[in-house]
Amino acid sequence: MSIDPNSWYRITNQAIGPGTALDVINANNDGGLTLDGTAPWTGQFWHIVFQSPTRYILTTMFTGENMRLDVLVLGTNVTQPYLANITGDLGQQWNLNLQNDGTYKFTNEYTGPFVFMDICGSPSKPCLSSATDDVGQYWNLSEIETITASSTSSSSSASTSSSSSTSTSSSAFSTLSVTLSTTAVTTPSFLITGSPTPNVTTSAGQVSPTAPSPPSTGLSSAVKTAIGITIGLTVVLTTLIILLILAYCKCRRRRSRLEPRLEAPAILSMVHQPSSNPHSELAADQQLPQFDDRKSAVRLSPMSELEQVTPSSRWNL
């Protein structure tokens, strides 16, 4: 869908539906935005002016061409979109990225391509949040009518009839969209409390958007890295020590099993070694018994007597 720069558009959110539109809060006249029921209010008539193939400037019929859609910056936090006086800064230039389903995703030149216009809070209000691809980050553009001279003049008169305090407050907030002020800033009435606040840092004029900062845990990233490295080294060293102990114990058990086998040949050589006097190596209590000659003579005496018997005596028997 091509955007006609000569038409008024109504901006609705995909998550809420076409019954609620992006509108201007006119209670405090400070450029705050809200989501209100669809109606022919001039705060819901948006003029989208072409700047480049995807870059646009957005104004409303209610506040006139002198106030543009901008981003509110408090300190280093970009909080939400609002309407501010013309400054020509990056915060007043928006990228409308057409999606396949015909919806648009709004990003800002100041916050970069990773921060989208979203809905936050209850009741829902427009805010800025990091890329999550949530349905609240998809917006619909519905053409209302063609811009005429009468509608332009009525919007100018509406803007002129605003009180001087309105222009003062809008001027004060518009300077916040281009500088990261360190001075105290009065919180605007339309600020959404508790909404996500993407952080942006500037370096040499370039913007580097990041995701919302996580809650502080009291330890810096360097300390956390050092702790992680220490734990990792401790685990590695402990594992190596355990492996060395197991290897040492295994080696000792293997050596204890091999020692008896090495001594066995020596013992066998001692047993089978020949000796000139085998009885000399025996202990005193293991000496072989000595035969008594007298006893052996007595045992042999009958044999000798029988041998001495003459043949004549055998016949006499």
Secondary structure by P-SEA (a helix, b strand, c coil): ccccccbbbbbbbcccccccccccccccccbbbbbcccccccccbbbbbbcccccbbbbbccccccccbbbbbccccccbbbbbccccccccccccccccccbbbbbbcccccccccccccccbbbbbbccccccccbbbbbbcccccaaaaaaaaaaaaaccaaaaaaaaaaaaaaccccccccccccccccccbbbbbbbcccbbbbbccccccccccaaaaaaaaaaaaaaaaaaaaaaaaaaaaaaaaaaaaaaccccaaaaaaaaaaccccccccccccccccbbbbaaaaaaaaaaaaaaaaccaaaaaac
